[in-house]
Structure formats: C-alpha cells, structure tokens
Amino acid sequence: MNIVANWSYPTAVKLGRGRIKELAEACKTLGLKKPLLVTDRGLASMAITGHALDVLAEAGLGRAMFSDVDPNPNEKNLEAGVQAYKDGGHDGVVAFGGGSGLDLGKLIAFMAGQTRPVWDFEDIGDWWTRADASKIAPIVAVPTTAGTGSEVGRAGVLTNSVTHVKKIIFHPKLLPGVVICDPELTMGMPKAITAGTGMDAFAHCLEAYSSPFFHPMSGGIALEGMRLVKEFLPRAFKDGQDLEARTNMMAAAAMGAVAFQKGLGAIHSLSHPIGAVYNTHHGMTNAVVMPPVLRFNRSAIEEKIGRAAAYLGVAGGFDGFYDYVLSLRSELGVPDNLTAMGIKPDRIDELTAMAIEDPSCGGNPVPMTLENTKSLFLDCF
C-alpha cells in the first residue's frame, strides 16, 4: 500500500503553574514591542486578564486590549478587531481566553495585513496560499479554558453573521509562535464551562481517533488524550482548585487539537450548525450529540473503540465505552439531548444542509448524506 500523508506538529508550549509571568518574554521572543491582547467580553474585566496586561505593561509592552468578541465570533468582530489593531499601531497579538478569544485573536493577526476578504481563506484545497504570508503578525496564545486546543491549531472558526454558517479559516502561520498554558488561569472556570470545554477536548480526541484517515501519530495522541480526560475531568469538575487536574486537562485540550489533524466527524459537523443557529456552547453541544453519533458510526468503529476501551480500563468493548460516555455526561450535568437544551426540530432540514457542507463531515467513519444525517439529527432530539 502506498501511504502518503502531510503532517505538521505544534509549537513551543510553556506549561505550568504561574507561567503567565513569562508572557512578556514570550512576546519579545517573537519580536513584539506593542502587542494587542484579544479576549472576550466576559474575561475583559477579570483579574486574570488584568494581571496579564500588568505583565505586559511592566515590561514596556503597553496594555492594549480588544474584547468586542462574541461567543461565536463573526466577521463583524473581526473587522472591529483589525481596525483596533491598525489604529493602535500594533505588531502582534496575544490571543487570550477560550475558543472565541483565541480564534478571533489569531484571525486578527492573520487579517490585519491581508487585502482579500476573510472568506477567501476558508479551509478548502489550497485557498490558504492566497494569503500574503509575510503580512501575518506573530501570535502568542494564552488559553484560559481546557477544551478547544486552538492555542496549538493552524485555523480559526468564524461564523458568517448573514448565513449563520461557521467557516474554518486556515493558514499554517495561524499557529501561535509561543503558547503559555498556565493552569491557574483555568481555576476560576464555572462548573458548566469546565464540563463543556472538557467534553470538547474529549470529542476532539474521540473523533480524531475514529477518523479513517492514516495518521498513527495523531491516533496515539488522541488515545492518550482520552485517558487524561477520563482521569482528570471529573476531578477538575468536582474541585476547580485541583491544580493537577487542571494542568492535565490543559494538556489533553492541546493533544485533542494536535490529534484532529487526522480529521473530525459527525459530532462537529452537527454541533457547528447548532452553535451557529442557536448560539449554544460548542463543547456542551458536542457532548449532547456524542452518543447518537457513536451509534451512527458503530458499524465502522466498533473494533477500534473496543481497543480504546481496553486502553482506558473500560470493560465491555464498544458497549462499555458507550456506557462510560453516558455515565461521564451524567456526572458532568450534560443535557440528555437537544430537546433538553431547549432546541426544537423545526429547522432540521436547514441544520442538515449546513452539516453536510461542514468540512468536519469528511472525516466521519460513515459517509454522511442528506438522508442519514437528517436521521442522525432526529436521533439527537
């Protein structure tokens, strides 16, 4: 068999308690003299953000911040951020926060020097080559949740405010040059956010592991990422001050994002349109649709999931793994289905069409069609 693959692995990651104090040093490593810190509205007034700005200011790097970032960032947020970047004469970005702050921060650094619309750089074929790579500003990423893994990713998710479709914008230089993973920044997360972001990391690992594409390195990372979530997410949920659990969940989140170079699948192709239309939390939506997707994919992944179950110390093969997922969701307070999330099936045809167009569906072990995807959506209610 002729095996051909293109592989890329992540960047410099500084993991550990208190390492936010190295933020200014990280900026200077990338040549930044006047960075713009990009975060979401909720984090803008929090102490951890103020401390990060203090670290920058004390090093003579200013304390500029942009926080007009929606939970599902769109092109309007991006345009405002690019304008703030240009008006302030900034030379790079500190992307600070959860998925929304990280993604939008990366995209501001990307788009500040481009002349084409952001949609011209969607993750389709070689569209990324349309960008002027020399005009992409350096990025330092500082995650404050343990879920998306965007801090080690080469893409950002942006919602079209008109069509409500989530698009993945890709370029190799969207990968941050330095990442600071300080678990102390995650210790104030509410239980619901701990659960949702943690299940997002688990979904990344599960879908990457289940993807039919050949990438054994990513497959191995995904498997160990699932083990870390199994061991440490319940602990982080139970006790938000459990530093060991918070640290390991940050590692698991980064591992999930590295692993999904191998592909994602139906969990994400369903949750992306749901999030875009109903503004639900992405990770929690992933957790809600996970059991129906496992059932949907069973014929293609039963043996593989059996091996994962054995590695995780779960008895019973596929059925044991499935029951474990149900038990974990229950422990974390995940809604049983989309109905319990307050969503009605009255827009199911629209959601199905959006799911089929989502690039994640191409990595699903069972090929997705309009017919079987509609049935899958119905199974989620």
FENPENOR-V950337 format. One record per run of one state. SS is the DSSP state (h for helix, s for strand, l for the rest). FROM is the first residue (numbers start at 1). TO is the last residue. If there is no record, write none. Layout:
ss:from:to
SS:FROM:TO
SS:FROM:TO
This chain:
ss:from:to
l:1:11
s:12:15
l:16:18
h:19:29
l:30:35
s:36:38
l:39:40
h:41:44
l:45:46
h:47:58
l:59:64
s:65:66
l:67:73
s:74:74
h:75:87
l:88:91
s:92:97
l:98:98
h:99:111
l:112:117
h:118:121
s:122:122
l:123:126
h:127:130
l:131:132
h:133:135
l:136:137
s:138:143
l:144:149
h:150:152
l:153:154
s:155:159
l:160:165
s:166:170
l:171:171
h:172:174
l:175:177
s:178:181
l:182:182
h:183:186
l:187:190
h:191:210
l:211:215
h:216:238
l:239:242
h:243:262
l:263:265
h:266:278
l:279:281
h:282:312
l:313:316
h:317:332
l:333:344
h:345:357
l:358:358
h:359:363
l:364:369
h:370:379
l:380:381
